[in-house]
């Protein structure tokens, strides 16, 4: 987005405070929040999600931290409200995907991965029934 060479971007408004326009990723946006408050909230939420998703993986934690910070710095001079809203939406979508779709894997053997799902990803599963049942 814009002149930023990175693929997923989220914005910021002023040179003085590059992280002023972060938004809320996990709950509906409040109509009373200023764009700068939304951006700061998104920035913090992305970092909290990063810490949960990549827990105990220093390399992934650091890579995600760098990526989040780069994306926000890359768009810190954005002033168009429409563009800022679009970037906040992208950041919110990224947070949702990280929180709901990423599972850690640990190499246990040469060709073996042990998946470590977070408790919030585990859902009740309805057992599969091979034999069809008759509708009554």
N, C-alpha and C positions, 0 to 999 in steps of 0.2 A: 504494500500500500504506500502510495506516495513515492518518495525517493529512497525509502528504506529497503535494503536488500533482503531483509528477513521476511519469512512467509506469513506469519501470523502477527498482527500488530494490534496494539492498544495504545491509546493516546495520552497526552499530557498537554497542559495549556501554556504555562509560562516558563521562561528560561530560569527564573528564580526558583521555582518549585516544579520540577518536571513530572511529578506524580500527582498533580492536582485533580485530574479528571477521571479517577477510577470509580467503578460502580459496583453494585451488589450483585453477586452471581447466584446466590442460593435462595433468595426470596424476592418478591416483587419490589420493583423500584418505588420509592416514595416520591410522589409528585412534588414534595417540598424540598427535595435534595437539589442542591446546585450541581451542575456538571462536574465541578472540581471535587465535590464531596463524593459523587458517584465514582469517579476515577480512583480516588484514594481508597474507597471501600473495595473496589474491584482488585486493585493492586494487593491490598492486604489479604483478601479472600484467596487470590491465586497463590500467594505465598503460604497461607495456611493449608490449602489443599495440597500443594507441592510437598509440604512437610508430612502430611498424612499418607499420601500416595507412595512416596519414595522413602518412607521411614526405613532406617538402617541401611540405606544405600547411599553412601557419601558421594559417589561419582554422579549418580542420577540427581541427587539433591543439588549439587553444585551446578550441573548442566542446566537444570530447570531454573535455578536462581538466576543464572547468567542470561538465559533466554528471556525470562520475564522482564528483567531489568533492561535488557537491550531493546525489547519491543516498546516499552514505555518511553525510554529515552529517545528512541527513533521518532516518536510522534509527539514529543513534548511541545513543539511549536504550533501544533494544529489549533486553528481558531474557529473553523467552520462547525457550527452546532450540529449540522446534519452528519458530517464526517465523524465528529466526536461520538455521536449517538451510534453510528455504524461500528466504530471501533470498540465501544463499550459492549455492544452486542456480540462481536467476535470474541472478546475476552471472556464474556459470560458463557458463551458456547464452549470455549476451550476449557474453562473451569468445570463445566458440567461433564464434558467428555472425560476429563482426567478423573473426576470423582466417581463416575459411574462405569467406566469402561477399562481402566488400567488395572492390571493385576501384576504383582511382582513375581518374578521367577528366579529361583536360585539354582545354579549349576551344582548338581550333586555327583555327577559322573560325566564321562566323556560325552555321551549323547543323551543325557537325562537332565530334565529340569523339574524342580519341585515348585509347584505354584503355591503362592502364599496369598490367598484372597483376604481382604479386610472384612471384618464382621458386617459392615454396612453393605457390602456387595452380596453377601449370602442371602438368598431368598428361599422361602418355602417352595419346594418343587412337587408338583403333582406327579405321582408315578405313572409311567407309560403303561397302557394296557394294550397288549397285542391282539386280543380277541375283541372284535367289535360287540357292542351291546345293543340290544333291541330297544328302540324307543317305545314307551308305553303310552 
